[in-house]
Every structure is written in structure tokens, then in C-alpha cells.
Amino acid sequence: MKIAIIGTGNVGQALGAGWAQKGHVVIFGSRHPNEEKVRRILDVVGGNARAALPEAAVAEAEVVVLAVPGTAVLTTIPTLGDLSGKILVDATNPIAPGLQLAVGQTTSGAEQVAALVPGAHVVKAFNTTGAENMANPIYHGEPITMFICGDEAAAKTAVTQLAQDLGFDVADVGGLDKARLLEPMALVWVSLAMPQGMGRHIAFKLVRR
């Protein structure tokens, strides 16, 4: 599968490395695809990874992963070109100062993204844990859970497979409006990891009897 990752931070790097190792073609979308930082990322990721301007990366891809800070979503989406028919994975979180949600209850960051790109199939995923767990989602021999939601069954099936390729167990929470639940869940993880001092090597796992 051809995957465009918009964002070269820790989350984008971890996802890109995992998918490249599984044989997917990874294209990092960057405003400066030839700068030294991006070249170093490509060296680390290896495999079939390369970099291009965001619009060029999106044009080639079947799946686009939005892995930028929540504060950059509104300025980033207009740079991506035509997303019609693409699976758009929203891995962002709308976090306001003081570790508060910027939106919630009546909408979510993911629903706002979907409103900006009505032709795309938006799936919320890869937002409820940290980059370290995306690089290695196995705890004591068991996979941790990646929670996803979205309105398009086929898009969720594709994202489920991509998450499983990384080693995650996957739980489908429902339609895209359930991002109103997953985005606060991300803040639970952040609050435990940082302010509560548990560190970033913690994770959520759905257990079944």
C-alpha cells in the first residue's frame, strides 16, 4: 500500500518505520523534503520510504496519515491538494493549554477534519497512545489496543490492517462521532504519562472474557 505521512515528528516516524518494514511504500509529506532532518529520518526508516512536498505525497498515496500537532491541522489540510476518495487517518488531538480538550461533546477534531475534506474517508486512529508504543505495541508478549472509529467500513478495514501490521490489537469504537470519546482518551494517556509521572511506556489494552 502507498501511504503518505503528513508530519515528520515522533509519531510520523514511528508509523513510517513500522510500515516500511512491512513492505508498504511510505512517502513523508514535508514542506522541506530535501532538508537534513528529513534525510536523517529516511535513513532511519529505511525500506521504501521517501519524501516529497505534501501535495505530491498525497497525490501518490492510497492512505494519508495526518500526524501533525492539533494546532497545525487547519493550516496543513489546505496544502494537501485533492483528498477525494483517499483514506485520511486523523492521528491528531485537539489539545488546548492546560491539557484540556479544544473541542468536545458536540463535535471532535476528527469531525472537523472530515468537514474540511468531504470527499475523503476519515478514520480516527493512532491518537490514543505515544510514539514509543507505535514503534513497539507489545507488552509482556501481548499486543496493546489501538482504538479506531469512522463512518466508512472499507476505510476502517484498511486502517485495521495497517494497525495490525504494526502489531496492534484493534477495537472499532463505531462511527466518526466516537472520536469525541477517543480524543479525551488520549488526554488520559498523556496525563498518566507526564503529569502523573508514569512515563511514556504505558498503554491501554482491551481485555475480553
N, CA and C atoms as a LAMMPS dump frame, in Angstrom:
ITEM: TIMESTEP
0
ITEM: NUMBER OF ATOMS
627
ITEM: BOX BOUNDS ff ff ff
-5.0000000000000000e+02 5.0000000000000000e+02
-5.0000000000000000e+02 5.0000000000000000e+02
-5.0000000000000000e+02 5.0000000000000000e+02
ITEM: ATOMS id mol type element x y z
1 1 1 N 0.841 -1.191 0
2 1 2 C 0 0 0
3 1 3 C 0.884 1.252 0
4 2 1 N 0.444 2.309 -0.657
5 2 2 C 1.173 3.575 -0.658
6 2 3 C 0.57 4.492 0.395
7 3 1 N 1.409 4.92 1.337
8 3 2 C 0.944 5.692 2.481
9 3 3 C 1.69 7.018 2.531
10 4 1 N 0.956 8.119 2.516
11 4 2 C 1.555 9.436 2.713
12 4 3 C 1.417 9.808 4.184
13 5 1 N 2.528 10.124 4.827
14 5 2 C 2.503 10.559 6.219
15 5 3 C 2.803 12.057 6.241
16 6 1 N 1.834 12.813 6.701
17 6 2 C 1.992 14.266 6.765
18 6 3 C 2.445 14.616 8.177
19 7 1 N 3.719 14.944 8.292
20 7 2 C 4.317 15.199 9.591
21 7 3 C 5.541 14.334 9.787
22 8 1 N 6.606 14.94 10.264
23 8 2 C 7.869 14.208 10.445
24 8 3 C 8.284 14.184 11.915
25 9 1 N 7.299 14.287 12.808
26 9 2 C 7.585 14.178 14.233
27 9 3 C 7.706 12.731 14.665
28 10 1 N 7.697 12.507 15.971
29 10 2 C 7.916 11.166 16.508
30 10 3 C 6.849 10.17 16.069
31 11 1 N 5.585 10.604 16.044
32 11 2 C 4.512 9.706 15.637
33 11 3 C 4.664 9.317 14.167
34 12 1 N 4.868 10.307 13.303
35 12 2 C 5.045 10.008 11.89
36 12 3 C 6.223 9.091 11.632
37 13 1 N 7.319 9.339 12.33
38 13 2 C 8.498 8.49 12.158
39 13 3 C 8.231 7.063 12.593
40 14 1 N 7.584 6.888 13.745
41 14 2 C 7.32 5.541 14.255
42 14 3 C 6.393 4.771 13.318
43 15 1 N 5.335 5.425 12.867
44 15 2 C 4.419 4.755 11.945
45 15 3 C 5.104 4.43 10.626
46 16 1 N 5.847 5.391 10.104
47 16 2 C 6.523 5.168 8.831
48 16 3 C 7.516 4.027 8.889
49 17 1 N 8.289 3.958 9.962
50 17 2 C 9.278 2.89 10.103
51 17 3 C 8.604 1.536 10.163
52 18 1 N 7.529 1.435 10.935
53 18 2 C 6.829 0.157 11.054
54 18 3 C 6.242 -0.302 9.731
55 19 1 N 5.631 0.614 9.005
56 19 2 C 5.025 0.22 7.727
57 19 3 C 6.064 -0.061 6.659
58 20 1 N 7.143 0.702 6.652
59 20 2 C 8.202 0.429 5.675
60 20 3 C 8.778 -0.963 5.887
61 21 1 N 8.927 -1.365 7.151
62 21 2 C 9.451 -2.698 7.445
63 21 3 C 8.508 -3.798 6.962
64 22 1 N 7.221 -3.471 6.853
65 22 2 C 6.237 -4.446 6.372
66 22 3 C 6.053 -4.394 4.856
67 23 1 N 6.861 -3.589 4.182
68 23 2 C 6.823 -3.553 2.731
69 23 3 C 5.925 -2.507 2.117
70 24 1 N 5.291 -1.675 2.929
71 24 2 C 4.475 -0.596 2.379
72 24 3 C 5.379 0.514 1.841
73 25 1 N 4.896 1.231 0.861
74 25 2 C 5.611 2.402 0.342
75 25 3 C 5.204 3.605 1.185
76 26 1 N 6.181 4.239 1.825
77 26 2 C 5.922 5.357 2.733
78 26 3 C 6.489 6.633 2.123
79 27 1 N 5.633 7.653 2.012
80 27 2 C 6.056 8.942 1.467
81 27 3 C 5.782 10.005 2.531
82 28 1 N 6.832 10.585 3.063
83 28 2 C 6.666 11.654 4.045
84 28 3 C 6.375 12.963 3.325
85 29 1 N 5.272 13.588 3.685
86 29 2 C 4.949 14.89 3.12
87 29 3 C 5.554 15.986 3.977
88 30 1 N 6.433 16.769 3.399
89 30 2 C 7.129 17.818 4.146
90 30 3 C 7.253 19.067 3.277
91 31 1 N 7.171 20.22 3.915
92 31 2 C 7.379 21.47 3.173
93 31 3 C 8.823 21.606 2.72
94 32 1 N 9.724 20.845 3.367
95 32 2 C 11.15 20.899 3.025
96 32 3 C 11.678 19.469 2.888
97 33 1 N 11.277 18.767 1.83
98 33 2 C 11.601 17.342 1.727
99 33 3 C 13.083 17.039 1.557
100 34 1 N 13.886 18.044 1.213
101 34 2 C 15.315 17.793 0.992
102 34 3 C 16.194 18.255 2.155
103 35 1 N 15.587 18.757 3.222
104 35 2 C 16.411 19.239 4.318
105 35 3 C 17.038 18.076 5.086
106 36 1 N 18.097 18.397 5.837
107 36 2 C 18.879 17.361 6.513
108 36 3 C 18.042 16.538 7.48
109 37 1 N 17.144 17.185 8.221
110 37 2 C 16.313 16.45 9.178
111 37 3 C 15.517 15.354 8.479
112 38 1 N 14.934 15.674 7.344
113 38 2 C 14.131 14.692 6.614
114 38 3 C 15.01 13.574 6.075
115 39 1 N 16.19 13.913 5.582
116 39 2 C 17.1 12.877 5.09
117 39 3 C 17.496 11.916 6.202
118 40 1 N 17.707 12.461 7.416
119 40 2 C 18.046 11.589 8.551
120 40 3 C 16.884 10.648 8.882
121 41 1 N 15.668 11.164 8.807
122 41 2 C 14.503 10.326 9.066
123 41 3 C 14.421 9.192 8.053
124 42 1 N 14.649 9.507 6.788
125 42 2 C 14.594 8.482 5.755
126 42 3 C 15.667 7.423 5.974
127 43 1 N 16.842 7.838 6.439
128 43 2 C 17.908 6.879 6.725
129 43 3 C 17.495 5.92 7.83
130 44 1 N 16.822 6.462 8.856
131 44 2 C 16.378 5.628 9.976
132 44 3 C 15.222 4.728 9.565
133 45 1 N 14.268 5.271 8.844
134 45 2 C 13.088 4.5 8.453
135 45 3 C 13.459 3.405 7.469
136 46 1 N 14.286 3.738 6.485
137 46 2 C 14.734 2.747 5.515
138 46 3 C 13.599 2.23 4.646
139 47 1 N 13.769 1.038 4.129
140 47 2 C 12.732 0.409 3.317
141 47 3 C 12.384 1.224 2.096
142 48 1 N 11.089 1.313 1.838
143 48 2 C 10.602 2.02 0.658
144 48 3 C 10.184 3.452 0.977
145 49 1 N 10.849 4.08 1.921
146 49 2 C 10.459 5.424 2.337
147 49 3 C 11.161 6.497 1.513
148 50 1 N 10.431 7.571 1.245
149 50 2 C 10.996 8.749 0.602
150 50 3 C 10.194 9.963 1.042
151 51 1 N 10.576 11.126 0.563
152 51 2 C 9.913 12.367 0.96
153 51 3 C 9.532 13.171 -0.271
154 52 1 N 8.481 13.955 -0.135
155 52 2 C 8.011 14.825 -1.214
156 52 3 C 7.248 15.973 -0.579
157 53 1 N 6.944 16.981 -1.373
158 53 2 C 6.061 18.03 -0.901
159 53 3 C 4.701 17.422 -0.551
160 54 1 N 3.984 17.987 0.409
161 54 2 C 2.736 17.362 0.864
162 54 3 C 1.756 17.023 -0.253
163 55 1 N 1.511 17.946 -1.151
164 55 2 C 0.527 17.681 -2.203
165 55 3 C 0.972 16.554 -3.113
166 56 1 N 2.268 16.479 -3.414
167 56 2 C 2.788 15.402 -4.252
168 56 3 C 2.696 14.06 -3.536
169 57 1 N 2.984 14.05 -2.232
170 57 2 C 2.89 12.814 -1.457
171 57 3 C 1.458 12.293 -1.45
172 58 1 N 0.502 13.193 -1.236
173 58 2 C -0.913 12.811 -1.202
174 58 3 C -1.371 12.279 -2.553
175 59 1 N -0.933 12.918 -3.637
176 59 2 C -1.368 12.514 -4.968
177 59 3 C -1.004 11.07 -5.277
178 60 1 N 0.103 10.589 -4.731
179 60 2 C 0.552 9.217 -4.991
180 60 3 C -0.109 8.189 -4.096
181 61 1 N -0.618 8.624 -2.947
182 61 2 C -0.979 7.689 -1.886
183 61 3 C -2.425 7.207 -1.969
184 62 1 N -2.637 6.019 -1.416
185 62 2 C -3.984 5.493 -1.194
186 62 3 C -4.49 5.897 0.193
187 63 1 N -3.562 5.946 1.143
188 63 2 C -3.875 6.308 2.524
189 63 3 C -3.019 7.507 2.908
190 64 1 N -3.645 8.492 3.547
191 64 2 C -2.938 9.681 4.018
192 64 3 C -3.088 9.73 5.535
193 65 1 N -1.97 9.856 6.242
194 65 2 C -1.986 9.916 7.695
195 65 3 C -1.641 11.336 8.125
196 66 1 N -2.567 11.971 8.826
197 66 2 C -2.352 13.32 9.332
198 66 3 C -1.736 13.201 10.717
199 67 1 N -0.415 13.458 10.793
200 67 2 C 0.334 13.273 12.035
201 67 3 C 1.067 14.562 12.395
202 68 1 N 0.29 15.632 12.485
203 68 2 C 0.83 16.946 12.849
204 68 3 C 0.226 17.355 14.193
205 69 1 N 0.793 18.353 14.868
206 69 2 C 0.15 18.841 16.089
207 69 3 C -1.28 19.307 15.81
208 70 1 N -2.146 19.133 16.794
209 70 2 C -3.533 19.542 16.602
210 70 3 C -3.675 20.999 16.209
211 71 1 N -2.775 21.832 16.684
212 71 2 C -2.832 23.257 16.371
213 71 3 C -2.479 23.557 14.917
214 72 1 N -1.899 22.577 14.22
215 72 2 C -1.486 22.796 12.831
216 72 3 C -2.455 22.222 11.817
217 73 1 N -3.524 21.591 12.263
218 73 2 C -4.442 20.918 11.343
219 73 3 C -5.043 21.887 10.335
220 74 1 N -5.56 23.006 10.801
221 74 2 C -6.272 23.928 9.909
222 74 3 C -5.372 24.52 8.841
223 75 1 N -4.1 24.723 9.157
224 75 2 C -3.178 25.277 8.16
225 75 3 C -2.574 24.194 7.271
226 76 1 N -2.575 22.956 7.744
227 76 2 C -1.968 21.862 6.98
228 76 3 C -2.892 21.334 5.892
229 77 1 N -4.156 21.138 6.205
230 77 2 C -5.076 20.494 5.254
231 77 3 C -5.136 21.216 3.91
232 78 1 N -5.156 22.552 3.851
233 78 2 C -5.204 23.202 2.537
234 78 3 C -3.964 22.943 1.679
235 79 1 N -2.871 22.496 2.265
236 79 2 C -1.651 22.23 1.495
237 79 3 C -1.633 20.834 0.876
238 80 1 N -2.654 20.023 1.158
239 80 2 C -2.605 18.613 0.767
240 80 3 C -3.2 18.319 -0.598
241 81 1 N -3.856 19.313 -1.194
242 81 2 C -4.435 19.078 -2.514
243 81 3 C -5.711 18.264 -2.431
244 82 1 N -5.997 17.502 -3.473
245 82 2 C -7.259 16.769 -3.602
246 82 3 C -7.208 15.471 -2.799
247 83 1 N -8.059 15.367 -1.796
248 83 2 C -8.138 14.167 -0.968
249 83 3 C -9.349 13.305 -1.307
250 84 1 N -10.038 13.624 -2.376
251 84 2 C -11.248 12.88 -2.746
252 84 3 C -10.928 11.398 -2.952
253 85 1 N -11.699 10.56 -2.283
254 85 2 C -11.527 9.119 -2.433
255 85 3 C -10.394 8.525 -1.623
256 86 1 N -9.601 9.364 -0.97
257 86 2 C -8.485 8.872 -0.161
258 86 3 C -8.98 8.468 1.235
259 87 1 N -8.302 7.518 1.838
260 87 2 C -8.489 7.247 3.259
261 87 3 C -7.602 8.222 4.014
262 88 1 N -8.216 9.039 4.856
263 88 2 C -7.473 10.023 5.636
264 88 3 C -7.51 9.614 7.104
265 89 1 N -6.372 9.215 7.625
266 89 2 C -6.266 8.807 9.018
267 89 3 C -5.913 10.024 9.854
268 90 1 N -6.803 10.377 10.769
269 90 2 C -6.571 11.52 11.645
270 90 3 C -5.938 11.022 12.935
271 91 1 N -4.631 11.271 13.086
272 91 2 C -3.898 10.849 14.28
273 91 3 C -3.646 12.025 15.22
274 92 1 N -4.39 13.106 15.032
275 92 2 C -4.15 14.327 15.801
276 92 3 C -5.07 14.391 17.01
277 93 1 N -4.769 15.315 17.92
278 93 2 C -5.623 15.569 19.076
279 93 3 C -5.775 17.069 19.287
280 94 1 N -7.011 17.551 19.463
281 94 2 C -7.25 18.983 19.654
282 94 3 C -7.037 19.375 21.12
283 95 1 N -5.802 19.583 21.493
284 95 2 C -5.457 19.857 22.888
285 95 3 C -5.22 21.348 23.083
286 96 1 N -5.888 21.91 24.089
287 96 2 C -5.736 23.315 24.447
288 96 3 C -4.765 23.428 25.621
289 97 1 N -4.279 24.631 25.923
290 97 2 C -3.383 24.806 27.068
291 97 3 C -3.987 24.239 28.358
292 98 1 N -3.113 23.692 29.195
293 98 2 C -3.568 23.09 30.445
294 98 3 C -4.078 21.68 30.282
295 99 1 N -3.692 21.015 29.179
296 99 2 C -4.144 19.657 28.877
297 99 3 C -5.669 19.549 28.925
298 100 1 N -6.32 20.462 28.211
299 100 2 C -7.768 20.456 28.07
300 100 3 C -8.117 20.215 26.601
301 101 1 N -9.306 19.651 26.372
302 101 2 C -9.776 19.49 25.005
303 101 3 C -10.153 20.834 24.416
304 102 1 N -9.732 21.061 23.177
305 102 2 C -10.114 22.294 22.492
306 102 3 C -11.55 22.207 21.981
307 103 1 N -12.009 20.991 21.651
308 103 2 C -13.399 20.762 21.235
309 103 3 C -13.865 19.469 21.881
310 104 1 N -15.184 19.259 21.935
311 104 2 C -15.699 18.034 22.52
312 104 3 C -17.199 18.103 22.705
313 105 1 N -17.794 16.984 23.064
314 105 2 C -19.228 16.823 23.332
315 105 3 C -20.078 16.926 22.072
316 106 1 N -20.104 18.074 21.419
317 106 2 C -20.96 18.224 20.24
318 106 3 C -20.202 18.048 18.932
319 107 1 N -18.886 17.949 18.995
320 107 2 C -18.068 17.685 17.812
321 107 3 C -16.724 17.166 18.284
322 108 1 N -15.823 16.957 17.356
323 108 2 C -14.488 16.46 17.674
324 108 3 C -13.52 16.98 16.627
325 109 1 N -12.235 16.844 16.909
326 109 2 C -11.24 17.232 15.923
327 109 3 C -11.405 16.461 14.633
328 110 1 N -11.697 15.157 14.743
329 110 2 C -11.841 14.32 13.548
330 110 3 C -13.036 14.747 12.707
331 111 1 N -14.136 15.099 13.363
332 111 2 C -15.318 15.549 12.616
333 111 3 C -15.055 16.882 11.93
334 112 1 N -14.263 17.732 12.561
335 112 2 C -13.898 18.99 11.932
336 112 3 C -13.012 18.742 10.704
337 113 1 N -12.1 17.775 10.819
338 113 2 C -11.275 17.402 9.667
339 113 3 C -12.159 16.905 8.53
340 114 1 N -13.107 16.029 8.845
341 114 2 C -13.99 15.475 7.816
342 114 3 C -14.797 16.574 7.121
343 115 1 N -15.2 17.591 7.879
344 115 2 C -15.949 18.695 7.275
345 115 3 C -15.105 19.495 6.296
346 116 1 N -13.788 19.536 6.536
347 116 2 C -12.878 20.273 5.655
348 116 3 C -12.564 19.507 4.379
349 117 1 N -12.685 18.172 4.424
350 117 2 C -12.356 17.336 3.257
351 117 3 C -13.5 16.352 3.021
352 118 1 N -14.652 16.842 2.562
353 118 2 C -15.847 15.992 2.462
354 118 3 C -15.704 14.813 1.512
355 119 1 N -14.74 14.84 0.616
356 119 2 C -14.568 13.726 -0.307
357 119 3 C -13.682 12.61 0.214
358 120 1 N -13.07 12.812 1.37
359 120 2 C -12.164 11.811 1.948
360 120 3 C -12.92 10.894 2.905
361 121 1 N -12.346 9.712 3.141
362 121 2 C -12.908 8.749 4.089
363 121 3 C -12.077 8.839 5.365
364 122 1 N -12.565 9.586 6.343
365 122 2 C -11.782 9.894 7.537
366 122 3 C -11.935 8.789 8.586
367 123 1 N -10.805 8.343 9.101
368 123 2 C -10.772 7.363 10.189
369 123 3 C -9.913 7.939 11.308
370 124 1 N -10.433 7.939 12.51
371 124 2 C -9.65 8.359 13.675
372 124 3 C -8.859 7.155 14.172
373 125 1 N -7.547 7.313 14.288
374 125 2 C -6.694 6.217 14.754
375 125 3 C -5.328 6.776 15.118
376 126 1 N -4.571 6.003 15.882
377 126 2 C -3.189 6.348 16.249
378 126 3 C -3.111 7.656 17.044
379 127 1 N -4.152 7.934 17.834
380 127 2 C -4.146 9.156 18.637
381 127 3 C -4.175 8.881 20.139
382 128 1 N -4.397 7.624 20.547
383 128 2 C -4.627 7.346 21.971
384 128 3 C -3.404 6.805 22.691
385 129 1 N -2.257 6.843 22.054
386 129 2 C -1.031 6.377 22.7
387 129 3 C 0.152 7.121 22.112
388 130 1 N 1.347 6.868 22.65
389 130 2 C 2.525 7.601 22.221
390 130 3 C 3.326 6.897 21.141
391 131 1 N 4.285 7.622 20.604
392 131 2 C 5.105 7.097 19.51
393 131 3 C 5.868 5.853 19.92
394 132 1 N 6.287 5.787 21.184
395 132 2 C 7.034 4.605 21.641
396 132 3 C 6.194 3.341 21.492
397 133 1 N 4.901 3.445 21.764
398 133 2 C 4.024 2.284 21.633
399 133 3 C 3.686 1.983 20.178
400 134 1 N 3.76 2.984 19.324
401 134 2 C 3.57 2.717 17.902
402 134 3 C 4.775 1.972 17.329
403 135 1 N 5.953 2.277 17.882
404 135 2 C 7.158 1.573 17.443
405 135 3 C 7.191 0.142 17.972
406 136 1 N 6.607 -0.074 19.155
407 136 2 C 6.597 -1.411 19.743
408 136 3 C 5.345 -1.567 20.604
409 137 1 N 4.256 -2.117 20.039
410 137 2 C 2.998 -2.223 20.776
411 137 3 C 2.838 -3.528 21.553
412 138 1 N 3.921 -4.204 21.852
413 138 2 C 3.848 -5.486 22.559
414 138 3 C 4.292 -5.296 24.005
415 139 1 N 3.428 -5.702 24.935
416 139 2 C 3.733 -5.664 26.362
417 139 3 C 3.624 -7.086 26.914
418 140 1 N 4.728 -7.595 27.441
419 140 2 C 4.733 -8.938 28.04
420 140 3 C 4.15 -9.973 27.078
421 141 1 N 4.533 -9.845 25.822
422 141 2 C 4.108 -10.806 24.814
423 141 3 C 2.718 -10.606 24.254
424 142 1 N 2.005 -9.564 24.702
425 142 2 C 0.64 -9.321 24.256
426 142 3 C 0.524 -7.962 23.572
427 143 1 N -0.285 -7.873 22.502
428 143 2 C -0.452 -6.582 21.825
429 143 3 C -1.358 -5.654 22.618
430 144 1 N -1.01 -4.383 22.642
431 144 2 C -1.908 -3.383 23.213
432 144 3 C -2.972 -3.036 22.169
433 145 1 N -3.944 -2.232 22.567
434 145 2 C -5.1 -1.974 21.705
435 145 3 C -4.997 -0.614 21.034
436 146 1 N -5.294 -0.608 19.736
437 146 2 C -5.481 0.639 19.008
438 146 3 C -6.972 0.811 18.759
439 147 1 N -7.518 1.897 19.28
440 147 2 C -8.934 2.195 19.121
441 147 3 C -9.124 3.065 17.883
442 148 1 N -10.097 2.707 17.053
443 148 2 C -10.356 3.462 15.833
444 148 3 C -11.848 3.748 15.719
445 149 1 N -12.19 4.735 14.9
446 149 2 C -13.591 4.972 14.574
447 149 3 C -13.664 5.663 13.221
448 150 1 N -14.821 5.548 12.582
449 150 2 C -15.016 6.161 11.274
450 150 3 C -16.344 5.736 10.694
451 151 1 N -16.769 6.403 9.637
452 151 2 C -18.078 6.146 9.047
453 151 3 C -18.036 5.188 7.862
454 152 1 N -16.851 4.905 7.324
455 152 2 C -16.729 4.07 6.122
456 152 3 C -16.134 2.719 6.496
457 153 1 N -16.908 1.652 6.299
458 153 2 C -16.465 0.315 6.696
459 153 3 C -15.188 -0.094 5.969
460 154 1 N -15.116 0.167 4.667
461 154 2 C -13.933 -0.246 3.905
462 154 3 C -12.689 0.497 4.364
463 155 1 N -12.851 1.776 4.684
464 155 2 C -11.711 2.553 5.172
465 155 3 C -11.238 2.023 6.514
466 156 1 N -12.173 1.676 7.391
467 156 2 C -11.787 1.135 8.692
468 156 3 C -11.115 -0.232 8.543
469 157 1 N -11.557 -1.01 7.584
470 157 2 C -10.907 -2.303 7.341
471 157 3 C -9.454 -2.106 6.936
472 158 1 N -9.194 -1.136 6.071
473 158 2 C -7.825 -0.865 5.633
474 158 3 C -6.969 -0.366 6.787
475 159 1 N -7.508 0.521 7.61
476 159 2 C -6.747 1.06 8.739
477 159 3 C -6.526 -0.025 9.792
478 160 1 N -7.507 -0.881 9.983
479 160 2 C -7.33 -2.019 10.897
480 160 3 C -6.145 -2.861 10.47
481 161 1 N -6.052 -3.153 9.179
482 161 2 C -4.933 -3.96 8.689
483 161 3 C -3.601 -3.251 8.905
484 162 1 N -3.575 -1.943 8.68
485 162 2 C -2.333 -1.195 8.89
486 162 3 C -1.927 -1.215 10.365
487 163 1 N -2.897 -1.101 11.261
488 163 2 C -2.59 -1.168 12.693
489 163 3 C -2.107 -2.561 13.077
490 164 1 N -2.739 -3.569 12.524
491 164 2 C -2.306 -4.94 12.805
492 164 3 C -0.91 -5.205 12.242
493 165 1 N -0.591 -4.601 11.126
494 165 2 C 0.761 -4.735 10.566
495 165 3 C 1.811 -4.233 11.55
496 166 1 N 1.446 -3.231 12.349
497 166 2 C 2.376 -2.703 13.354
498 166 3 C 2.428 -3.566 14.605
499 167 1 N 1.445 -4.458 14.755
500 167 2 C 1.409 -5.344 15.915
501 167 3 C 0.292 -5.07 16.896
502 168 1 N -0.602 -4.127 16.591
503 168 2 C -1.69 -3.771 17.493
504 168 3 C -2.851 -4.758 17.414
505 169 1 N -3.538 -4.943 18.523
506 169 2 C -4.917 -5.41 18.544
507 169 3 C -5.769 -4.181 18.207
508 170 1 N -6.899 -4.374 17.532
509 170 2 C -7.701 -3.227 17.09
510 170 3 C -9.115 -3.346 17.632
511 171 1 N -9.629 -2.239 18.15
512 171 2 C -11.012 -2.16 18.601
513 171 3 C -11.706 -1.038 17.843
514 172 1 N -12.76 -1.388 17.109
515 172 2 C -13.552 -0.421 16.348
516 172 3 C -14.638 0.118 17.273
517 173 1 N -14.58 1.419 17.558
518 173 2 C -15.484 2.029 18.527
519 173 3 C -16.796 2.485 17.881
520 174 1 N -16.833 2.574 16.54
521 174 2 C -18.064 2.978 15.87
522 174 3 C -17.841 4.075 14.859
523 175 1 N -18.864 4.92 14.682
524 175 2 C -18.807 5.992 13.695
525 175 3 C -17.846 7.096 14.087
526 176 1 N -17.634 8.028 13.169
527 176 2 C -16.639 9.072 13.398
528 176 3 C -16.991 9.952 14.593
529 177 1 N -18.275 10.034 14.942
530 177 2 C -18.641 10.83 16.112
531 177 3 C -18.041 10.269 17.404
532 178 1 N -17.617 8.991 17.372
533 178 2 C -16.992 8.402 18.561
534 178 3 C -15.581 8.943 18.792
535 179 1 N -15.098 9.762 17.862
536 179 2 C -13.846 10.473 18.122
537 179 3 C -13.992 11.396 19.32
538 180 1 N -15.232 11.757 19.654
539 180 2 C -15.475 12.567 20.855
540 180 3 C -15.108 11.798 22.122
541 181 1 N -15.015 10.469 22.015
542 181 2 C -14.572 9.635 23.125
543 181 3 C -13.071 9.361 23.051
544 182 1 N -12.568 9.143 21.839
545 182 2 C -11.155 8.771 21.687
546 182 3 C -10.211 9.943 21.931
547 183 1 N -10.64 11.142 21.613
548 183 2 C -9.756 12.29 21.851
549 183 3 C -9.569 12.571 23.345
550 184 1 N -10.614 12.505 24.178
551 184 2 C -10.372 12.588 25.622
552 184 3 C -9.538 11.421 26.143
553 185 1 N -9.689 10.254 25.537
554 185 2 C -8.891 9.094 25.946
555 185 3 C -7.405 9.376 25.769
556 186 1 N -7.08 10.111 24.72
557 186 2 C -5.681 10.487 24.504
558 186 3 C -5.168 11.334 25.659
559 187 1 N -6.022 12.218 26.173
560 187 2 C -5.608 13.061 27.291
561 187 3 C -5.415 12.253 28.566
562 188 1 N -6.166 11.165 28.719
563 188 2 C -5.941 10.275 29.865
564 188 3 C -4.53 9.702 29.781
565 189 1 N -4.158 9.224 28.588
566 189 2 C -2.805 8.657 28.419
567 189 3 C -1.739 9.715 28.696
568 190 1 N -1.903 10.899 28.128
569 190 2 C -0.925 11.976 28.328
570 190 3 C -0.826 12.342 29.803
571 191 1 N -1.962 12.449 30.476
572 191 2 C -1.959 12.843 31.883
573 191 3 C -1.268 11.81 32.76
574 192 1 N -1.492 10.533 32.473
575 192 2 C -0.819 9.489 33.236
576 192 3 C 0.678 9.471 32.935
577 193 1 N 1.019 9.641 31.67
578 193 2 C 2.419 9.533 31.267
579 193 3 C 3.268 10.673 31.801
580 194 1 N 2.759 11.898 31.713
581 194 2 C 3.569 13.049 32.081
582 194 3 C 3.223 13.639 33.454
583 195 1 N 2.106 14.346 33.63
584 195 2 C 1.856 14.951 34.939
585 195 3 C 1.841 13.963 36.097
586 196 1 N 1.321 12.755 35.849
587 196 2 C 1.28 11.752 36.924
588 196 3 C 2.574 10.949 37.043
589 197 1 N 3.495 11.173 36.136
590 197 2 C 4.833 10.617 36.262
591 197 3 C 4.991 9.145 35.951
592 198 1 N 4.038 8.529 35.263
593 198 2 C 4.162 7.106 34.953
594 198 3 C 5.123 6.833 33.802
595 199 1 N 5.432 7.867 33.015
596 199 2 C 6.315 7.675 31.88
597 199 3 C 5.563 7.233 30.642
598 200 1 N 6.246 7.249 29.518
599 200 2 C 5.603 7.014 28.231
600 200 3 C 5.457 5.545 27.863
601 201 1 N 6.018 4.654 28.665
602 201 2 C 5.89 3.223 28.374
603 201 3 C 4.723 2.632 29.154
604 202 1 N 3.563 3.21 28.92
605 202 2 C 2.304 2.705 29.448
606 202 3 C 1.332 2.626 28.277
607 203 1 N 0.287 1.8 28.43
608 203 2 C -0.607 1.605 27.293
609 203 3 C -1.967 1.106 27.758
610 204 1 N -2.96 1.274 26.888
611 204 2 C -4.303 0.744 27.115
612 204 3 C -4.473 -0.584 26.384
613 205 1 N -5.149 -1.524 27.032
614 205 2 C -5.438 -2.801 26.392
615 205 3 C -6.863 -3.205 26.726
616 206 1 N -7.633 -3.503 25.698
617 206 2 C -8.982 -4.032 25.875
618 206 3 C -8.872 -5.528 26.119
619 207 1 N -9.398 -5.994 27.241
620 207 2 C -9.352 -7.432 27.536
621 207 3 C -10.734 -8.027 27.356
622 208 1 N -10.784 -9.258 26.946
623 208 2 C -12.055 -9.938 26.632
624 208 3 C -12.137 -11.224 27.438
625 209 1 N -13.297 -11.539 27.949
626 209 2 C -13.504 -12.792 28.651
627 209 3 C -14.226 -13.786 27.724
